[in-house]
Amino acid sequence: MDGIALHITLESATGRIVTLARTSDRRLLIDAARAALLEAAQRATEFAEDDPFLGEIQRGEVRRLQKAMELAIPELRVTAGVM
């Protein structure tokens, strides 16, 4: 997919978000996507410890996020799923 990029942003105390840098490096995009999916899966596990119902909802969100990322970054399809 053309036009996909990784942005490094800074959020000010007032909530304004400023982009500090942008890169389209595929290796960095893949690594960042994997990290984001792993963090989302970890959050889902934490939710499930407190509330199994909310945990299942979060796991569904992780699956949805993974599908969207795989569409945007096809290289993610060759790796094992997070959830």
N, CA, C and O atoms as a MOPAC input file, in Angstrom:
PM7 MOZYME 1SCF
protein

 N      0.84800 1    -1.18300 1     0.00000 1
 C      0.00000 1     0.00000 1     0.00000 1
 C      0.88600 1     1.23700 1     0.00000 1
 O      1.80400 1     1.35500 1     0.81200 1
 N      0.61100 1     2.13300 1    -0.89500 1
 C      1.35300 1     3.38400 1    -0.94000 1
 C      0.82000 1     4.32600 1     0.12800 1
 O     -0.34700 1     4.25600 1     0.51200 1
 N      1.68200 1     5.19600 1     0.59500 1
 C      1.24600 1     6.23300 1     1.51900 1
 C      1.23300 1     5.84200 1     2.97500 1
 O      0.79900 1     6.63600 1     3.80900 1
 N      1.69100 1     4.65000 1     3.32000 1
 C      1.73000 1     4.27700 1     4.72200 1
 C      3.07000 1     4.73300 1     5.29600 1
 O      4.12200 1     4.55400 1     4.68100 1
 N      3.00800 1     5.33000 1     6.49300 1
 C      4.21900 1     5.86600 1     7.11600 1
 C      4.11300 1     5.75800 1     8.62900 1
 O      3.02500 1     5.66100 1     9.19600 1
 N      5.25500 1     5.77600 1     9.25100 1
 C      5.34100 1     5.78700 1    10.71100 1
 C      5.64700 1     7.22000 1    11.13100 1
 O      6.59600 1     7.83200 1    10.64000 1
 N      4.84100 1     7.74500 1    12.03900 1
 C      5.03800 1     9.10600 1    12.52600 1
 C      5.49300 1     9.06300 1    13.98300 1
 O      4.95100 1     8.30900 1    14.79100 1
 N      6.48600 1     9.87300 1    14.30400 1
 C      6.89000 1    10.06700 1    15.69400 1
 C      6.25900 1    11.38700 1    16.10800 1
 O      6.54000 1    12.43900 1    15.53300 1
 N      5.39400 1    11.31000 1    17.12400 1
 C      4.64700 1    12.49700 1    17.52200 1
 C      4.91200 1    12.86800 1    18.97000 1
 O      5.37000 1    12.05700 1    19.77500 1
 N      4.61500 1    14.09600 1    19.26700 1
 C      4.71400 1    14.63100 1    20.62100 1
 C      3.35400 1    15.21800 1    20.97300 1
 O      2.78700 1    15.99200 1    20.20300 1
 N      2.83700 1    14.84900 1    22.13300 1
 C      1.56500 1    15.41000 1    22.57900 1
 C      1.85100 1    16.42500 1    23.67900 1
 O      2.46000 1    16.09400 1    24.69700 1
 N      1.41000 1    17.65800 1    23.46900 1
 C      1.64400 1    18.71800 1    24.44600 1
 C      0.70100 1    18.56100 1    25.62900 1
 O     -0.23200 1    17.76000 1    25.58900 1
 N      0.94500 1    19.31300 1    26.65800 1
 C      0.09000 1    19.28300 1    27.85400 1
 C     -1.33600 1    19.70200 1    27.52300 1
 O     -2.27100 1    19.32400 1    28.22900 1
 N     -1.51100 1    20.47100 1    26.47000 1
 C     -2.85000 1    20.91900 1    26.06700 1
 C     -3.53900 1    19.90800 1    25.14700 1
 O     -4.69000 1    20.10600 1    24.75700 1
 N     -2.83000 1    18.81600 1    24.79700 1
 C     -3.41700 1    17.80000 1    23.95000 1
 C     -3.10700 1    17.95900 1    22.47000 1
 O     -3.50800 1    17.12500 1    21.65800 1
 N     -2.40100 1    19.01500 1    22.11700 1
 C     -2.02700 1    19.22000 1    20.71100 1
 C     -0.96100 1    18.20700 1    20.33000 1
 O      0.00500 1    18.00700 1    21.06600 1
 N     -1.13900 1    17.56500 1    19.17700 1
 C     -0.19000 1    16.56300 1    18.70100 1
 C      0.61800 1    17.14800 1    17.55100 1
 O      0.07200 1    17.68000 1    16.58500 1
 N      1.94700 1    17.03100 1    17.68900 1
 C      2.86300 1    17.56000 1    16.68900 1
 C      3.70800 1    16.41200 1    16.14800 1
 O      4.28600 1    15.64600 1    16.91900 1
 N      3.78100 1    16.29200 1    14.83100 1
 C      4.62500 1    15.27700 1    14.21800 1
 C      6.06300 1    15.77200 1    14.21100 1
 O      6.36400 1    16.83000 1    13.65800 1
 N      6.95200 1    14.99200 1    14.83500 1
 C      8.36100 1    15.34500 1    14.87900 1
 C      9.12600 1    14.74300 1    13.70200 1
 O     10.06400 1    15.34800 1    13.18300 1
 N      8.71500 1    13.54500 1    13.29000 1
 C      9.40900 1    12.86500 1    12.19100 1
 C      8.44900 1    11.90000 1    11.51100 1
 O      7.42700 1    11.50900 1    12.07600 1
 N      8.80300 1    11.52300 1    10.28000 1
 C      7.99400 1    10.59000 1     9.49400 1
 C      8.94100 1     9.71500 1     8.68900 1
 O      9.93000 1    10.19900 1     8.13900 1
 N      8.63400 1     8.42300 1     8.62300 1
 C      9.43700 1     7.51500 1     7.81500 1
 C      8.53400 1     6.49000 1     7.14500 1
 O      7.49900 1     6.09800 1     7.68300 1
 N      8.95000 1     6.07000 1     5.96500 1
 C      8.23700 1     5.01800 1     5.24000 1
 C      9.07800 1     3.74800 1     5.15500 1
 O      8.77900 1     2.86200 1     4.35400 1
 N     10.11600 1     3.65200 1     5.96400 1
 C     11.00200 1     2.49300 1     5.97300 1
 C     10.19000 1     1.23800 1     6.30300 1
 O      9.62100 1     1.14000 1     7.39000 1
 N     10.13100 1     0.27800 1     5.37300 1
 C      9.28000 1    -0.91400 1     5.54400 1
 C      9.64800 1    -1.71200 1     6.79000 1
 O      8.76500 1    -2.18600 1     7.50600 1
 N     10.94300 1    -1.86300 1     7.05400 1
 C     11.36500 1    -2.63400 1     8.22600 1
 C     10.84600 1    -1.98600 1     9.50500 1
 O     10.36100 1    -2.67400 1    10.40300 1
 N     10.94800 1    -0.67100 1     9.58400 1
 C     10.44300 1     0.02700 1    10.76800 1
 C      8.92500 1    -0.06700 1    10.86800 1
 O      8.38400 1    -0.22700 1    11.96300 1
 N      8.23500 1     0.03100 1     9.73500 1
 C      6.77800 1    -0.09800 1     9.74300 1
 C      6.35200 1    -1.47100 1    10.25300 1
 O      5.43200 1    -1.58600 1    11.06200 1
 N      7.03200 1    -2.50700 1     9.77200 1
 C      6.70500 1    -3.87400 1    10.19700 1
 C      6.98200 1    -4.04500 1    11.68600 1
 O      6.15500 1    -4.59600 1    12.41200 1
 N      8.14000 1    -3.57500 1    12.14200 1
 C      8.48400 1    -3.69500 1    13.56800 1
 C      7.49900 1    -2.92500 1    14.44600 1
 O      7.07800 1    -3.42000 1    15.49100 1
 N      7.13200 1    -1.71900 1    14.02400 1
 C      6.18800 1    -0.91200 1    14.80500 1
 C      4.80600 1    -1.56200 1    14.83300 1
 O      4.14200 1    -1.56000 1    15.86900 1
 N      4.37500 1    -2.11200 1    13.71200 1
 C      3.07100 1    -2.78100 1    13.66300 1
 C      3.06100 1    -3.99300 1    14.58200 1
 O      2.09700 1    -4.21100 1    15.31500 1
 N      4.12800 1    -4.78000 1    14.54500 1
 C      4.20600 1    -5.94100 1    15.43100 1
 C      4.17900 1    -5.51700 1    16.90000 1
 O      3.50800 1    -6.14200 1    17.72100 1
 N      4.91000 1    -4.45600 1    17.22300 1
 C      4.93300 1    -3.96000 1    18.60600 1
 C      3.54500 1    -3.48700 1    19.03000 1
 O      3.11100 1    -3.76100 1    20.14900 1
 N      2.85500 1    -2.78500 1    18.15000 1
 C      1.51000 1    -2.29000 1    18.47400 1
 C      0.54500 1    -3.45300 1    18.68600 1
 O     -0.28200 1    -3.41700 1    19.59700 1
 N      0.64800 1    -4.47300 1    17.85400 1
 C     -0.22100 1    -5.64600 1    18.00800 1
 C      0.07900 1    -6.38700 1    19.30800 1
 O     -0.84000 1    -6.84100 1    19.99000 1
 N      1.35000 1    -6.50800 1    19.65100 1
 C      1.72400 1    -7.16700 1    20.88900 1
 C      1.19800 1    -6.40000 1    22.10700 1
 O      0.67400 1    -6.99600 1    23.04800 1
 N      1.34500 1    -5.07700 1    22.07800 1
 C      0.83100 1    -4.25700 1    23.18300 1
 C     -0.68900 1    -4.37800 1    23.29600 1
 O     -1.22100 1    -4.46400 1    24.40300 1
 N     -1.38000 1    -4.38700 1    22.17700 1
 C     -2.83800 1    -4.52600 1    22.19400 1
 C     -3.23500 1    -5.88300 1    22.77200 1
 O     -4.19200 1    -5.97500 1    23.54000 1
 N     -2.50600 1    -6.93000 1    22.40800 1
 C     -2.79800 1    -8.27000 1    22.93200 1
 C     -2.53600 1    -8.33000 1    24.43600 1
 O     -3.29000 1    -8.96200 1    25.17700 1
 N     -1.47600 1    -7.67600 1    24.88100 1
 C     -1.18100 1    -7.64300 1    26.31600 1
 C     -2.27100 1    -6.90400 1    27.09500 1
 O     -2.65300 1    -7.32200 1    28.18800 1
 N     -2.76600 1    -5.80900 1    26.52500 1
 C     -3.87000 1    -5.07600 1    27.17100 1
 C     -5.11300 1    -5.95100 1    27.25600 1
 O     -5.81800 1    -5.93800 1    28.26500 1
 N     -5.38300 1    -6.71000 1    26.19900 1
 C     -6.55100 1    -7.60000 1    26.19900 1
 C     -6.41700 1    -8.64300 1    27.30200 1
 O     -7.39500 1    -8.96600 1    27.97700 1
 N     -5.21800 1    -9.16600 1    27.48300 1
 C     -4.97800 1   -10.14600 1    28.54700 1
 C     -5.20300 1    -9.51500 1    29.91700 1
 O     -5.79600 1   -10.13500 1    30.80000 1
 N     -4.73100 1    -8.28600 1    30.09300 1
 C     -4.93900 1    -7.58400 1    31.36300 1
 C     -6.42500 1    -7.34900 1    31.61700 1
 O     -6.90000 1    -7.53000 1    32.73800 1
 N     -7.15700 1    -6.94900 1    30.58400 1
 C     -8.60600 1    -6.76000 1    30.72000 1
 C     -9.26000 1    -8.06500 1    31.15100 1
 O    -10.11300 1    -8.07800 1    32.03800 1
 N     -8.85300 1    -9.17100 1    30.51400 1
 C     -9.46800 1   -10.47200 1    30.78400 1
 C     -9.25100 1   -10.92300 1    32.22100 1
 O    -10.09200 1   -11.62400 1    32.78200 1
 N     -8.13400 1   -10.52900 1    32.82200 1
 C     -7.86700 1   -10.88900 1    34.21000 1
 C     -8.88700 1   -10.25500 1    35.14900 1
 O     -9.28500 1   -10.86400 1    36.14200 1
 N     -9.31100 1    -9.03000 1    34.83200 1
 C    -10.28700 1    -8.32200 1    35.66300 1
 C    -11.72500 1    -8.63900 1    35.26900 1
 O    -12.60700 1    -8.72700 1    36.12400 1
 N    -11.95400 1    -8.80800 1    33.96900 1
 C    -13.31200 1    -9.01300 1    33.46900 1
 C    -13.24600 1    -9.82800 1    32.17900 1
 O    -12.90500 1    -9.28600 1    31.12700 1
 N    -13.56300 1   -11.11400 1    32.24300 1
 C    -13.47400 1   -11.97000 1    31.05500 1
 C    -14.27800 1   -11.45200 1    29.86000 1
 O    -13.84300 1   -11.58900 1    28.71600 1
 N    -15.43000 1   -10.86500 1    30.11400 1
 C    -16.25100 1   -10.33600 1    29.02700 1
 C    -15.52300 1    -9.19800 1    28.30400 1
 O    -15.42500 1    -9.20000 1    27.07700 1
 N    -15.01700 1    -8.23300 1    29.06500 1
 C    -14.27400 1    -7.12700 1    28.44800 1
 C    -13.00000 1    -7.63200 1    27.77600 1
 O    -12.59300 1    -7.10500 1    26.74100 1
 N    -12.37800 1    -8.63700 1    28.35500 1
 C    -11.19500 1    -9.22600 1    27.74600 1
 C    -11.49300 1    -9.79400 1    26.37700 1
 O    -10.70900 1    -9.62800 1    25.44300 1
 N    -12.63800 1   -10.47200 1    26.25500 1
 C    -13.02900 1   -11.04200 1    24.95500 1
 C    -13.30600 1    -9.94200 1    23.93900 1
 O    -12.94700 1   -10.07000 1    22.76900 1
 N    -13.94100 1    -8.86500 1    24.38000 1
 C    -14.17300 1    -7.72300 1    23.48500 1
 C    -12.84000 1    -7.16400 1    22.99400 1
 O    -12.68000 1    -6.86400 1    21.81100 1
 N    -11.88800 1    -7.02600 1    23.91500 1
 C    -10.57000 1    -6.50100 1    23.54300 1
 C     -9.84900 1    -7.44900 1    22.59700 1
 O     -9.18000 1    -6.99400 1    21.66800 1
 N     -9.96600 1    -8.74800 1    22.80800 1
 C     -9.33100 1    -9.71100 1    21.89400 1
 C     -9.92100 1    -9.57900 1    20.49000 1
 O     -9.20500 1    -9.70000 1    19.49600 1
 N    -11.21900 1    -9.33200 1    20.41700 1
 C    -11.84600 1    -9.08900 1    19.11400 1
 C    -11.28700 1    -7.84500 1    18.45100 1
 O    -11.08600 1    -7.81800 1    17.23600 1
 N    -11.03600 1    -6.81300 1    19.24600 1
 C    -10.44600 1    -5.58100 1    18.71400 1
 C     -9.02300 1    -5.83200 1    18.21100 1
 O     -8.60100 1    -5.26200 1    17.20500 1
 N     -8.29400 1    -6.68700 1    18.91800 1
 C     -6.93400 1    -7.02200 1    18.47600 1
 C     -6.99100 1    -7.74400 1    17.13500 1
 O     -6.19700 1    -7.44800 1    16.24100 1
 N     -7.91100 1    -8.67800 1    16.98400 1
 C     -8.04600 1    -9.39600 1    15.71100 1
 C     -8.40000 1    -8.42200 1    14.58200 1
 O     -7.87600 1    -8.53100 1    13.47400 1
 N     -9.28400 1    -7.47900 1    14.87000 1
 C     -9.67200 1    -6.47800 1    13.87100 1
 C     -8.47800 1    -5.60500 1    13.49100 1
 O     -8.25300 1    -5.31800 1    12.31500 1
 N     -7.71600 1    -5.18800 1    14.50400 1
 C     -6.51900 1    -4.37900 1    14.26300 1
 C     -5.50900 1    -5.16000 1    13.42300 1
 O     -4.90600 1    -4.61100 1    12.50000 1
 N     -5.32800 1    -6.43600 1    13.74400 1
 C     -4.37500 1    -7.24600 1    12.99500 1
 C     -4.78700 1    -7.36100 1    11.52500 1
 O     -3.94200 1    -7.24700 1    10.63700 1
 N     -6.06400 1    -7.58300 1    11.26600 1
 C     -6.53900 1    -7.67100 1     9.87800 1
 C     -6.29100 1    -6.36500 1     9.13200 1
 O     -5.84700 1    -6.37600 1     7.98400 1
 N     -6.58200 1    -5.23700 1     9.78800 1
 C     -6.37000 1    -3.93800 1     9.15200 1
 C     -4.88600 1    -3.71400 1     8.86500 1
 O     -4.52100 1    -3.21700 1     7.80000 1
 N     -4.03500 1    -4.08300 1     9.82300 1
 C     -2.59000 1    -3.91000 1     9.62400 1
 C     -2.08900 1    -4.81500 1     8.51200 1
 O     -1.22000 1    -4.41700 1     7.73700 1
 N     -2.62500 1    -6.03000 1     8.42200 1
 C     -2.20300 1    -6.95000 1     7.36000 1
 C     -2.60800 1    -6.42800 1     5.98100 1
 O     -1.90000 1    -6.65300 1     4.99900 1
 N     -3.72800 1    -5.74300 1     5.90500 1
 C     -4.12500 1    -5.14100 1     4.62900 1
 C     -3.18000 1    -4.00700 1     4.25700 1
 O     -2.81700 1    -3.84900 1     3.09200 1
 N     -2.78500 1    -3.21900 1     5.25200 1
 C     -1.91000 1    -2.07100 1     5.00400 1
 C     -0.45600 1    -2.48700 1     4.81400 1
 O      0.28100 1    -1.86700 1     4.04700 1
 N     -0.04900 1    -3.54400 1     5.51900 1
 C      1.34400 1    -4.00400 1     5.47700 1
 C      1.32400 1    -5.50900 1     5.20500 1
 O      1.35800 1    -6.30200 1     6.14600 1
 N      1.27100 1    -5.90700 1     3.95000 1
 C      1.12400 1    -7.32300 1     3.59800 1
 C      2.20500 1    -8.23400 1     4.20300 1
 O      1.95400 1    -9.41900 1     4.42100 1
 N      3.37500 1    -7.70800 1     4.47000 1
 C      4.44800 1    -8.52100 1     5.05200 1
 C      4.06000 1    -9.10400 1     6.40600 1
 O      4.64000 1   -10.10400 1     6.83000 1
 N      3.10300 1    -8.50800 1     7.08600 1
 C      2.66100 1    -9.02500 1     8.38300 1
 C      1.93300 1   -10.35400 1     8.24400 1
 O      1.86400 1   -11.12000 1     9.20500 1
 N      1.38700 1   -10.64100 1     7.06600 1
 C      0.62800 1   -11.87600 1     6.84400 1
 C      1.48500 1   -13.12300 1     6.96100 1
 O      0.97000 1   -14.19500 1     7.27900 1
 N      2.77200 1   -13.00600 1     6.71400 1
 C      3.64600 1   -14.18200 1     6.72100 1
 C      4.06900 1   -14.58200 1     8.13200 1
 O      4.67600 1   -15.63500 1     8.32500 1
 N      3.74700 1   -13.74000 1     9.12100 1
 C      4.09900 1   -14.06200 1    10.49900 1
 C      2.88300 1   -14.63400 1    11.21600 1
 O      1.74600 1   -14.44000 1    10.78500 1
 N      3.12900 1   -15.32100 1    12.28500 1
 C      2.02700 1   -15.91400 1    13.06500 1
 C      1.17100 1   -14.81200 1    13.66300 1
 O      1.65900 1   -13.72600 1    13.97800 1
 N     -0.11000 1   -15.10600 1    13.81400 1
 C     -1.05300 1   -14.15500 1    14.40000 1
 C     -0.76800 1   -13.89600 1    15.86700 1
 O     -0.21400 1   -14.74000 1    16.57100 1
 N     -1.15900 1   -12.71100 1    16.31200 1
 C     -0.99300 1   -12.32500 1    17.70800 1
 C     -2.04000 1   -13.00300 1    18.55500 1
 O     -1.73600 1   -13.49500 1    19.64200 1
 N     -3.29200 1   -13.04000 1    18.06700 1
 C     -4.39500 1   -13.58800 1    18.86100 1
 C     -5.08600 1   -14.66700 1    18.07200 1
 O     -6.04800 1   -15.26500 1    18.55600 1

